[in-house]
Amino acid sequence: MRRMSVSVPSPPRVVIQTADFDLSQEVAALRAQDARVGAVCSFVGTVRDRHARTSLDADSAGRVQSMELEHYPGMTERSIEAMIDEAQRRFDIFGARVIHRIGLLRPLDQIVLVVVSSAHRGESFQACEFLMDYLKTQAPFWKKEQTAEGARWVDARVSDDAALARWGIVAGNA
């Protein structure tokens, strides 16, 4: 009797979606692709209220009530794919996955996931940080915060450009 090998399709490296994601499922899917994996590092970004001082703060003026993210379908995915390609050139990693949410999100909602696998933790940590720095400055997303005072588009920050510059990439976004 001849055995048939079943090929399990790899999940896409980049996903842009409105739905939330499950960190443990995403890590398990990335690990299942390669038996050489010795390390998996991840980063989960959440929507935060940069203006909040404490949870007991009664003053809600200026507080972020929601954030809406927009993107250019196709262009955004290609841009992030290129980021992952660059991470694979720079670091000895086996795989990477980026999930970025769009649409209306509230404070504490998950917004972005970066998962990287490698043989050793150092490469995974570096590649994960590199991808996040790259995403913050180069991925074509537009963010609009809604506060009690109205809506405003979120501008790029000098600190994000400085983080990317550590990797030898100059960006003038802020």
N, C-alpha and C positions, 0 to 999 in steps of 0.2 A: 504494500500500500504506500503510495506516494503522499508525503505531507505537503500541504500547501502553506506557504508562508503568507501571513496576513500583514500587510503594511498599514501601520497606524499613521494617518496623516498628521503632520506637525501643525500645531495651532499657528495662526498668523503671528508674525513678530510685532505688528502694529495694529491696534484696534482703537477706533474712535467710536464712542458710544454714549448714549444717554443713561443706560442702566448702570447700576452699581456693579462692583466686581468683588470677588472673594479671594483674598490673598492666599489662603491655603490651597485653593483649587489651582490658582495660577502657578504657584511654586511647584505643586505636584506635577502639573502638566509639563513644565519646563524640565524638571528632573527626569521625568519618564522618557525623554527624548535621547538621553545619553548616559550610559552606564559609567562613563569616566568622571561624572560630576562628583566633586568632593566638597564644593562650596556653592552656596546660593545666597546672594545678597539681594535685599529688596529695599525699596523706598516707597512709602505711601504718603502722598501729600493730601492734606485736607484743606477745605475752605476754612479760612480763619478770619476772625474779625480783628484786623490790625489796630482798630481803635478801641477795643475793649480793654478795660483796666482790670476788672475782676468780675466774677459772675454775680456778685452782690451789688454791682454798680447800678444805681437806679436811673442814671442819666442815659437815655438811649439816643440822644442827638449825635449824629455822625456815625452811629454803629451800623455795621454791615448787616442788612437783613437778608440779602441774597446776592448771588453772583450769577451772571449769565455768560456763558462761553459760546463763541461762534468760531467757525473755521471754514476753510475752502476744501470741500471734499475732493479727494484725489491728490491735491497739492500738499495737504497736511501729511497724509500718509507717506507720500514719496519723500518729503522732507525728513520725517522721522526715520524712515528706512535708511536714508543716507547717513543719519546720525549713528544708527546701529552699525552700519558698514564701517564707519570711521572708528567706532569703539573696538570693533573686531580687528582693525588694522593696528590700533595702538596697544591693545591688551590681549593677553592670551586667554580668551574666553571661549566657551563652547556655544552659548546661546544667550539670547536676550529677548525680552518681551516688554512692550510699552503699551499700556492702556491709558487713554486720556478721555475723560468724560466731557461732554458738551451739554448745552441746555441750561436750564435753571437749577442751581444748586444753593443749598443753605449752609450756614456755618456748621462746621464739624462733618459735613458730607465729604466722602473720599472724592478726590478730583483726578489724581494721577497715580499710576503704579509703574515702577521700573523694577524689573527682576532680571538678574544676570547670573549665569552659571559658569563655573570654571573648575579647574582641578584644585586650586588653592584660594583661600579667602582674600588675599591681597589683591589679586587681579580682579576679583568680583567687586570688592569694595571700590577700587579705583574706577572701574568701568561704570558702575552704578552712579557714582558721584559725577563722573564725566558726562554721562547721558543726562542727568538731571540739570547740570549747569548748562548744557547745550539746549535742552528743552526750554529752559526759562528764558533764553535769549533769542533762539533761532526758530523755534517751532511757530508756524503761522496760526496763532490763536489770538482772539480778541476777547478781553474780559471787561464786563461792565458790572460795577457794584451798585446795588440799590440800598440807599440809606433813607432815613426819615426826611432828610433834606433834599432827596432826589437821586437821580442816577448819574454816574460818571464813569467814563472809560478809564481803566487802570493803565497808567504809563509804565514803561520799562524803568528799571532802577539802575543806578550806577553800580550798586553792589553786585547785581547780577552780571553786568558786563565785566566787572573785576574778577568774579569767580570764573568766568569763561576764559579770561586772559591768563589765568594760572596754567591753562592747558596749551598756551601758545596761540590762541585764537582771539583776534581783535574784533570786537563788535561795538558799533556806535549806536546802540539802541536807545540809551537813556538821554 
